[in-house]
Amino acid sequence: MKIFIIFFLLSLAACSQRQIYDSVQTSNRNECEILSGVQRKECLARLAPDYQTYEQQRQELLKDR
C-alpha cells in the first residue's frame, strides 16, 4: 500500500509540473499574440519548447551530471 501511495504522489507531482509549464507557455504565447509584425514573430520564436521536448532536454542535462 505504501508503494501505491508513493507512486500516486509522484504521478501527481509530475502532472502538476506539466500543467504549470503549459499554463506559463500559454500565457507567454498570448502575450506574443498581442504584438504585431516582426515583434510578434520574434516573440513567438523565443518561446520555450513544448513540455515533452523540455523534459527530454532536462533529463539529458541531469544524466550528464
PyMOL Python script that loads the backbone (N, CA, C, O; Angstrom):
from pymol import cmd

cmd.read_pdbstr("""\
ATOM      1  N   MET A   1       0.827  -1.204   0.000  1.00  0.00           N
ATOM      2  CA  MET A   1       0.000   0.000   0.000  1.00  0.00           C
ATOM      3  C   MET A   1       0.867   1.262   0.000  1.00  0.00           C
ATOM      4  O   MET A   1       0.538   2.247  -0.662  1.00  0.00           O
ATOM      5  N   LYS A   2       1.961   1.227   0.736  1.00  0.00           N
ATOM      6  CA  LYS A   2       2.841   2.404   0.791  1.00  0.00           C
ATOM      7  C   LYS A   2       3.416   2.717  -0.586  1.00  0.00           C
ATOM      8  O   LYS A   2       3.553   3.883  -0.956  1.00  0.00           O
ATOM      9  N   ILE A   3       3.750   1.682  -1.337  1.00  0.00           N
ATOM     10  CA  ILE A   3       4.313   1.895  -2.672  1.00  0.00           C
ATOM     11  C   ILE A   3       3.286   2.582  -3.566  1.00  0.00           C
ATOM     12  O   ILE A   3       3.630   3.474  -4.341  1.00  0.00           O
ATOM     13  N   PHE A   4       2.041   2.171  -3.460  1.00  0.00           N
ATOM     14  CA  PHE A   4       0.980   2.786  -4.255  1.00  0.00           C
ATOM     15  C   PHE A   4       0.846   4.267  -3.921  1.00  0.00           C
ATOM     16  O   PHE A   4       0.705   5.098  -4.818  1.00  0.00           O
ATOM     17  N   ILE A   5       0.889   4.595  -2.651  1.00  0.00           N
ATOM     18  CA  ILE A   5       0.761   5.994  -2.221  1.00  0.00           C
ATOM     19  C   ILE A   5       1.930   6.816  -2.743  1.00  0.00           C
ATOM     20  O   ILE A   5       1.734   7.933  -3.221  1.00  0.00           O
ATOM     21  N   ILE A   6       3.139   6.280  -2.660  1.00  0.00           N
ATOM     22  CA  ILE A   6       4.318   6.996  -3.146  1.00  0.00           C
ATOM     23  C   ILE A   6       4.219   7.202  -4.653  1.00  0.00           C
ATOM     24  O   ILE A   6       4.487   8.294  -5.155  1.00  0.00           O
ATOM     25  N   PHE A   7       3.834   6.151  -5.369  1.00  0.00           N
ATOM     26  CA  PHE A   7       3.673   6.252  -6.816  1.00  0.00           C
ATOM     27  C   PHE A   7       2.609   7.290  -7.178  1.00  0.00           C
ATOM     28  O   PHE A   7       2.798   8.083  -8.101  1.00  0.00           O
ATOM     29  N   PHE A   8       1.514   7.280  -6.463  1.00  0.00           N
ATOM     30  CA  PHE A   8       0.435   8.231  -6.704  1.00  0.00           C
ATOM     31  C   PHE A   8       0.920   9.667  -6.494  1.00  0.00           C
ATOM     32  O   PHE A   8       0.636  10.545  -7.309  1.00  0.00           O
ATOM     33  N   LEU A   9       1.640   9.903  -5.415  1.00  0.00           N
ATOM     34  CA  LEU A   9       2.132  11.251  -5.117  1.00  0.00           C
ATOM     35  C   LEU A   9       3.142  11.719  -6.163  1.00  0.00           C
ATOM     36  O   LEU A   9       3.131  12.882  -6.564  1.00  0.00           O
ATOM     37  N   LEU A  10       4.009  10.816  -6.600  1.00  0.00           N
ATOM     38  CA  LEU A  10       4.972  11.187  -7.644  1.00  0.00           C
ATOM     39  C   LEU A  10       4.259  11.484  -8.963  1.00  0.00           C
ATOM     40  O   LEU A  10       4.639  12.415  -9.674  1.00  0.00           O
ATOM     41  N   SER A  11       3.249  10.717  -9.289  1.00  0.00           N
ATOM     42  CA  SER A  11       2.473  10.963 -10.510  1.00  0.00           C
ATOM     43  C   SER A  11       1.760  12.304 -10.434  1.00  0.00           C
ATOM     44  O   SER A  11       1.719  13.052 -11.410  1.00  0.00           O
ATOM     45  N   LEU A  12       1.207  12.598  -9.285  1.00  0.00           N
ATOM     46  CA  LEU A  12       0.511  13.860  -9.082  1.00  0.00           C
ATOM     47  C   LEU A  12       1.464  15.035  -9.242  1.00  0.00           C
ATOM     48  O   LEU A  12       1.109  16.044  -9.852  1.00  0.00           O
ATOM     49  N   ALA A  13       2.667  14.915  -8.701  1.00  0.00           N
ATOM     50  CA  ALA A  13       3.657  15.988  -8.805  1.00  0.00           C
ATOM     51  C   ALA A  13       4.059  16.202 -10.262  1.00  0.00           C
ATOM     52  O   ALA A  13       4.172  17.344 -10.708  1.00  0.00           O
ATOM     53  N   ALA A  14       4.274  15.130 -11.001  1.00  0.00           N
ATOM     54  CA  ALA A  14       4.663  15.249 -12.409  1.00  0.00           C
ATOM     55  C   ALA A  14       3.552  15.896 -13.218  1.00  0.00           C
ATOM     56  O   ALA A  14       3.818  16.729 -14.085  1.00  0.00           O
ATOM     57  N   CYS A  15       2.329  15.526 -12.945  1.00  0.00           N
ATOM     58  CA  CYS A  15       1.190  16.113 -13.649  1.00  0.00           C
ATOM     59  C   CYS A  15       1.115  17.605 -13.363  1.00  0.00           C
ATOM     60  O   CYS A  15       0.885  18.403 -14.271  1.00  0.00           O
ATOM     61  N   SER A  16       1.305  17.976 -12.133  1.00  0.00           N
ATOM     62  CA  SER A  16       1.241  19.385 -11.754  1.00  0.00           C
ATOM     63  C   SER A  16       2.339  20.189 -12.432  1.00  0.00           C
ATOM     64  O   SER A  16       2.108  21.316 -12.871  1.00  0.00           O
ATOM     65  N   GLN A  17       3.542  19.610 -12.518  1.00  0.00           N
ATOM     66  CA  GLN A  17       4.641  20.311 -13.175  1.00  0.00           C
ATOM     67  C   GLN A  17       4.292  20.592 -14.633  1.00  0.00           C
ATOM     68  O   GLN A  17       4.534  21.690 -15.135  1.00  0.00           O
ATOM     69  N   ARG A  18       3.725  19.602 -15.303  1.00  0.00           N
ATOM     70  CA  ARG A  18       3.365  19.797 -16.705  1.00  0.00           C
ATOM     71  C   ARG A  18       2.270  20.845 -16.841  1.00  0.00           C
ATOM     72  O   ARG A  18       2.320  21.673 -17.751  1.00  0.00           O
ATOM     73  N   GLN A  19       1.291  20.824 -15.961  1.00  0.00           N
ATOM     74  CA  GLN A  19       0.218  21.804 -16.023  1.00  0.00           C
ATOM     75  C   GLN A  19       0.752  23.212 -15.812  1.00  0.00           C
ATOM     76  O   GLN A  19       0.336  24.145 -16.499  1.00  0.00           O
ATOM     77  N   ILE A  20       1.655  23.367 -14.881  1.00  0.00           N
ATOM     78  CA  ILE A  20       2.254  24.682 -14.633  1.00  0.00           C
ATOM     79  C   ILE A  20       3.043  25.138 -15.857  1.00  0.00           C
ATOM     80  O   ILE A  20       2.922  26.284 -16.292  1.00  0.00           O
ATOM     81  N   TYR A  21       3.848  24.239 -16.406  1.00  0.00           N
ATOM     82  CA  TYR A  21       4.649  24.569 -17.587  1.00  0.00           C
ATOM     83  C   TYR A  21       3.743  24.994 -18.738  1.00  0.00           C
ATOM     84  O   TYR A  21       3.975  26.018 -19.380  1.00  0.00           O
ATOM     85  N   ASP A  22       2.704  24.190 -18.988  1.00  0.00           N
ATOM     86  CA  ASP A  22       1.782  24.501 -20.088  1.00  0.00           C
ATOM     87  C   ASP A  22       1.047  25.821 -19.858  1.00  0.00           C
ATOM     88  O   ASP A  22       0.811  26.571 -20.806  1.00  0.00           O
ATOM     89  N   SER A  23       0.687  26.106 -18.622  1.00  0.00           N
ATOM     90  CA  SER A  23      -0.002  27.366 -18.313  1.00  0.00           C
ATOM     91  C   SER A  23       0.897  28.570 -18.572  1.00  0.00           C
ATOM     92  O   SER A  23       0.457  29.576 -19.127  1.00  0.00           O
ATOM     93  N   VAL A  24       2.145  28.459 -18.170  1.00  0.00           N
ATOM     94  CA  VAL A  24       3.092  29.554 -18.398  1.00  0.00           C
ATOM     95  C   VAL A  24       3.314  29.738 -19.897  1.00  0.00           C
ATOM     96  O   VAL A  24       3.365  30.867 -20.386  1.00  0.00           O
ATOM     97  N   GLN A  25       3.447  28.630 -20.624  1.00  0.00           N
ATOM     98  CA  GLN A  25       3.631  28.716 -22.075  1.00  0.00           C
ATOM     99  C   GLN A  25       2.431  29.381 -22.751  1.00  0.00           C
ATOM    100  O   GLN A  25       2.596  30.214 -23.643  1.00  0.00           O
ATOM    101  N   THR A  26       1.245  29.015 -22.328  1.00  0.00           N
ATOM    102  CA  THR A  26       0.036  29.614 -22.904  1.00  0.00           C
ATOM    103  C   THR A  26      -0.002  31.107 -22.624  1.00  0.00           C
ATOM    104  O   THR A  26      -0.339  31.902 -23.501  1.00  0.00           O
ATOM    105  N   SER A  27       0.342  31.483 -21.410  1.00  0.00           N
ATOM    106  CA  SER A  27       0.371  32.901 -21.050  1.00  0.00           C
ATOM    107  C   SER A  27       1.394  33.658 -21.898  1.00  0.00           C
ATOM    108  O   SER A  27       1.110  34.743 -22.404  1.00  0.00           O
ATOM    109  N   ASN A  28       2.578  33.078 -22.048  1.00  0.00           N
ATOM    110  CA  ASN A  28       3.614  33.715 -22.863  1.00  0.00           C
ATOM    111  C   ASN A  28       3.173  33.840 -24.319  1.00  0.00           C
ATOM    112  O   ASN A  28       3.398  34.874 -24.948  1.00  0.00           O
ATOM    113  N   ARG A  29       2.549  32.796 -24.856  1.00  0.00           N
ATOM    114  CA  ARG A  29       2.064  32.827 -26.235  1.00  0.00           C
ATOM    115  C   ARG A  29       1.002  33.906 -26.403  1.00  0.00           C
ATOM    116  O   ARG A  29       0.993  34.613 -27.411  1.00  0.00           O
ATOM    117  N   ASN A  30       0.120  34.038 -25.439  1.00  0.00           N
ATOM    118  CA  ASN A  30      -0.914  35.067 -25.505  1.00  0.00           C
ATOM    119  C   ASN A  30      -0.305  36.464 -25.512  1.00  0.00           C
ATOM    120  O   ASN A  30      -0.798  37.353 -26.206  1.00  0.00           O
ATOM    121  N   GLU A  31       0.753  36.659 -24.751  1.00  0.00           N
ATOM    122  CA  GLU A  31       1.443  37.953 -24.751  1.00  0.00           C
ATOM    123  C   GLU A  31       2.036  38.240 -26.132  1.00  0.00           C
ATOM    124  O   GLU A  31       2.013  39.380 -26.596  1.00  0.00           O
ATOM    125  N   CYS A  32       2.562  37.211 -26.780  1.00  0.00           N
ATOM    126  CA  CYS A  32       3.123  37.393 -28.121  1.00  0.00           C
ATOM    127  C   CYS A  32       2.029  37.755 -29.127  1.00  0.00           C
ATOM    128  O   CYS A  32       2.246  38.570 -30.024  1.00  0.00           O
ATOM    129  N   GLU A  33       0.870  37.150 -28.973  1.00  0.00           N
ATOM    130  CA  GLU A  33      -0.221  37.376 -29.917  1.00  0.00           C
ATOM    131  C   GLU A  33      -0.715  38.822 -29.904  1.00  0.00           C
ATOM    132  O   GLU A  33      -1.308  39.283 -30.880  1.00  0.00           O
ATOM    133  N   ILE A  34      -0.478  39.527 -28.827  1.00  0.00           N
ATOM    134  CA  ILE A  34      -0.874  40.931 -28.733  1.00  0.00           C
ATOM    135  C   ILE A  34      -0.029  41.794 -29.679  1.00  0.00           C
ATOM    136  O   ILE A  34      -0.500  42.801 -30.207  1.00  0.00           O
ATOM    137  N   LEU A  35       1.215  41.385 -29.879  1.00  0.00           N
ATOM    138  CA  LEU A  35       2.136  42.134 -30.717  1.00  0.00           C
ATOM    139  C   LEU A  35       1.788  41.946 -32.188  1.00  0.00           C
ATOM    140  O   LEU A  35       0.935  41.130 -32.536  1.00  0.00           O
ATOM    141  N   SER A  36       2.448  42.700 -33.035  1.00  0.00           N
ATOM    142  CA  SER A  36       2.198  42.563 -34.468  1.00  0.00           C
ATOM    143  C   SER A  36       3.511  42.552 -35.235  1.00  0.00           C
ATOM    144  O   SER A  36       4.549  42.993 -34.741  1.00  0.00           O
ATOM    145  N   GLY A  37       3.438  42.046 -36.437  1.00  0.00           N
ATOM    146  CA  GLY A  37       4.577  42.072 -37.347  1.00  0.00           C
ATOM    147  C   GLY A  37       5.793  41.330 -36.844  1.00  0.00           C
ATOM    148  O   GLY A  37       5.704  40.218 -36.323  1.00  0.00           O
ATOM    149  N   VAL A  38       6.938  41.980 -37.015  1.00  0.00           N
ATOM    150  CA  VAL A  38       8.221  41.378 -36.664  1.00  0.00           C
ATOM    151  C   VAL A  38       8.314  41.107 -35.162  1.00  0.00           C
ATOM    152  O   VAL A  38       8.862  40.086 -34.746  1.00  0.00           O
ATOM    153  N   GLN A  39       7.780  42.018 -34.355  1.00  0.00           N
ATOM    154  CA  GLN A  39       7.825  41.824 -32.904  1.00  0.00           C
ATOM    155  C   GLN A  39       7.114  40.538 -32.507  1.00  0.00           C
ATOM    156  O   GLN A  39       7.610  39.780 -31.672  1.00  0.00           O
ATOM    157  N   ARG A  40       5.968  40.296 -33.097  1.00  0.00           N
ATOM    158  CA  ARG A  40       5.202  39.081 -32.803  1.00  0.00           C
ATOM    159  C   ARG A  40       5.987  37.845 -33.211  1.00  0.00           C
ATOM    160  O   ARG A  40       6.073  36.875 -32.457  1.00  0.00           O
ATOM    161  N   LYS A  41       6.559  37.886 -34.409  1.00  0.00           N
ATOM    162  CA  LYS A  41       7.326  36.755 -34.927  1.00  0.00           C
ATOM    163  C   LYS A  41       8.530  36.454 -34.029  1.00  0.00           C
ATOM    164  O   LYS A  41       8.796  35.293 -33.717  1.00  0.00           O
ATOM    165  N   GLU A  42       9.252  37.489 -33.616  1.00  0.00           N
ATOM    166  CA  GLU A  42      10.407  37.314 -32.743  1.00  0.00           C
ATOM    167  C   GLU A  42       9.999  36.780 -31.374  1.00  0.00           C
ATOM    168  O   GLU A  42      10.673  35.923 -30.803  1.00  0.00           O
ATOM    169  N   CYS A  43       8.900  37.292 -30.863  1.00  0.00           N
ATOM    170  CA  CYS A  43       8.399  36.848 -29.564  1.00  0.00           C
ATOM    171  C   CYS A  43       8.047  35.359 -29.610  1.00  0.00           C
ATOM    172  O   CYS A  43       8.428  34.606 -28.715  1.00  0.00           O
ATOM    173  N   LEU A  44       7.331  34.939 -30.635  1.00  0.00           N
ATOM    174  CA  LEU A  44       6.951  33.535 -30.777  1.00  0.00           C
ATOM    175  C   LEU A  44       8.179  32.635 -30.933  1.00  0.00           C
ATOM    176  O   LEU A  44       8.184  31.500 -30.456  1.00  0.00           O
ATOM    177  N   ALA A  45       9.222  33.145 -31.604  1.00  0.00           N
ATOM    178  CA  ALA A  45      10.452  32.367 -31.798  1.00  0.00           C
ATOM    179  C   ALA A  45      11.192  32.157 -30.476  1.00  0.00           C
ATOM    180  O   ALA A  45      11.926  31.181 -30.321  1.00  0.00           O
ATOM    181  N   ARG A  46      10.999  33.068 -29.530  1.00  0.00           N
ATOM    182  CA  ARG A  46      11.681  32.961 -28.233  1.00  0.00           C
ATOM    183  C   ARG A  46      10.967  32.032 -27.258  1.00  0.00           C
ATOM    184  O   ARG A  46      11.515  31.723 -26.200  1.00  0.00           O
ATOM    185  N   LEU A  47       9.768  31.584 -27.582  1.00  0.00           N
ATOM    186  CA  LEU A  47       9.032  30.722 -26.666  1.00  0.00           C
ATOM    187  C   LEU A  47       9.795  29.428 -26.418  1.00  0.00           C
ATOM    188  O   LEU A  47      10.480  28.913 -27.301  1.00  0.00           O
ATOM    189  N   ALA A  48       9.667  28.924 -25.226  1.00  0.00           N
ATOM    190  CA  ALA A  48      10.306  27.664 -24.857  1.00  0.00           C
ATOM    191  C   ALA A  48       9.658  26.516 -25.622  1.00  0.00           C
ATOM    192  O   ALA A  48       8.536  26.651 -26.110  1.00  0.00           O
ATOM    193  N   PRO A  49      10.356  25.389 -25.729  1.00  0.00           N
ATOM    194  CA  PRO A  49       9.787  24.236 -26.446  1.00  0.00           C
ATOM    195  C   PRO A  49       8.605  23.627 -25.690  1.00  0.00           C
ATOM    196  O   PRO A  49       8.347  23.969 -24.536  1.00  0.00           O
ATOM    197  N   ASP A  50       7.895  22.722 -26.362  1.00  0.00           N
ATOM    198  CA  ASP A  50       6.780  22.043 -25.694  1.00  0.00           C
ATOM    199  C   ASP A  50       7.317  21.223 -24.518  1.00  0.00           C
ATOM    200  O   ASP A  50       8.521  20.986 -24.418  1.00  0.00           O
ATOM    201  N   TYR A  51       6.430  20.799 -23.646  1.00  0.00           N
ATOM    202  CA  TYR A  51       6.843  20.143 -22.397  1.00  0.00           C
ATOM    203  C   TYR A  51       7.653  18.874 -22.654  1.00  0.00           C
ATOM    204  O   TYR A  51       8.634  18.622 -21.955  1.00  0.00           O
ATOM    205  N   GLN A  52       7.269  18.089 -23.624  1.00  0.00           N
ATOM    206  CA  GLN A  52       7.972  16.837 -23.885  1.00  0.00           C
ATOM    207  C   GLN A  52       9.425  17.108 -24.292  1.00  0.00           C
ATOM    208  O   GLN A  52      10.341  16.441 -23.809  1.00  0.00           O
ATOM    209  N   THR A  53       9.632  18.074 -25.171  1.00  0.00           N
ATOM    210  CA  THR A  53      10.988  18.448 -25.586  1.00  0.00           C
ATOM    211  C   THR A  53      11.767  19.006 -24.401  1.00  0.00           C
ATOM    212  O   THR A  53      12.930  18.659 -24.196  1.00  0.00           O
ATOM    213  N   TYR A  54      11.130  19.864 -23.632  1.00  0.00           N
ATOM    214  CA  TYR A  54      11.758  20.430 -22.442  1.00  0.00           C
ATOM    215  C   TYR A  54      12.212  19.325 -21.489  1.00  0.00           C
ATOM    216  O   TYR A  54      13.336  19.354 -20.987  1.00  0.00           O
ATOM    217  N   GLU A  55      11.342  18.363 -21.245  1.00  0.00           N
ATOM    218  CA  GLU A  55      11.655  17.285 -20.303  1.00  0.00           C
ATOM    219  C   GLU A  55      12.787  16.413 -20.834  1.00  0.00           C
ATOM    220  O   GLU A  55      13.642  15.985 -20.060  1.00  0.00           O
ATOM    221  N   GLN A  56      12.810  16.142 -22.126  1.00  0.00           N
ATOM    222  CA  GLN A  56      13.902  15.358 -22.714  1.00  0.00           C
ATOM    223  C   GLN A  56      15.232  16.087 -22.558  1.00  0.00           C
ATOM    224  O   GLN A  56      16.241  15.480 -22.199  1.00  0.00           O
ATOM    225  N   GLN A  57      15.229  17.382 -22.828  1.00  0.00           N
ATOM    226  CA  GLN A  57      16.456  18.176 -22.674  1.00  0.00           C
ATOM    227  C   GLN A  57      16.895  18.211 -21.216  1.00  0.00           C
ATOM    228  O   GLN A  57      18.085  18.122 -20.913  1.00  0.00           O
ATOM    229  N   ARG A  58      15.941  18.341 -20.334  1.00  0.00           N
ATOM    230  CA  ARG A  58      16.230  18.375 -18.895  1.00  0.00           C
ATOM    231  C   ARG A  58      16.849  17.060 -18.438  1.00  0.00           C
ATOM    232  O   ARG A  58      17.832  17.059 -17.697  1.00  0.00           O
ATOM    233  N   GLN A  59      16.276  15.942 -18.878  1.00  0.00           N
ATOM    234  CA  GLN A  59      16.798  14.628 -18.490  1.00  0.00           C
ATOM    235  C   GLN A  59      18.211  14.416 -19.021  1.00  0.00           C
ATOM    236  O   GLN A  59      19.047  13.827 -18.335  1.00  0.00           O
ATOM    237  N   GLU A  60      18.485  14.888 -20.234  1.00  0.00           N
ATOM    238  CA  GLU A  60      19.838  14.774 -20.800  1.00  0.00           C
ATOM    239  C   GLU A  60      20.833  15.548 -19.949  1.00  0.00           C
ATOM    240  O   GLU A  60      21.926  15.059 -19.663  1.00  0.00           O
ATOM    241  N   LEU A  61      20.457  16.748 -19.549  1.00  0.00           N
ATOM    242  CA  LEU A  61      21.349  17.554 -18.710  1.00  0.00           C
ATOM    243  C   LEU A  61      21.590  16.894 -17.355  1.00  0.00           C
ATOM    244  O   LEU A  61      22.709  16.912 -16.842  1.00  0.00           O
ATOM    245  N   LEU A  62      20.553  16.318 -16.784  1.00  0.00           N
ATOM    246  CA  LEU A  62      20.696  15.647 -15.490  1.00  0.00           C
ATOM    247  C   LEU A  62      21.557  14.387 -15.619  1.00  0.00           C
ATOM    248  O   LEU A  62      22.313  14.047 -14.709  1.00  0.00           O
ATOM    249  N   LYS A  63      21.437  13.710 -16.741  1.00  0.00           N
ATOM    250  CA  LYS A  63      22.207  12.487 -16.965  1.00  0.00           C
ATOM    251  C   LYS A  63      23.694  12.804 -17.092  1.00  0.00           C
ATOM    252  O   LYS A  63      24.536  12.006 -16.680  1.00  0.00           O
ATOM    253  N   ASP A  64      24.019  13.954 -17.654  1.00  0.00           N
ATOM    254  CA  ASP A  64      25.408  14.358 -17.849  1.00  0.00           C
ATOM    255  C   ASP A  64      26.109  14.749 -16.559  1.00  0.00           C
ATOM    256  O   ASP A  64      27.336  14.833 -16.522  1.00  0.00           O
ATOM    257  N   ARG A  65      25.365  14.983 -15.532  1.00  0.00           N
ATOM    258  CA  ARG A  65      25.950  15.419 -14.246  1.00  0.00           C
ATOM    259  C   ARG A  65      26.727  14.347 -13.598  1.00  0.00           C
ATOM    260  O   ARG A  65      27.279  14.550 -12.517  1.00  0.00           O
TER     261      ARG A  65
END
""", "prot")
cmd.dss("prot")
cmd.show_as("cartoon", "prot")
cmd.util.cbc("prot")
cmd.orient("prot")
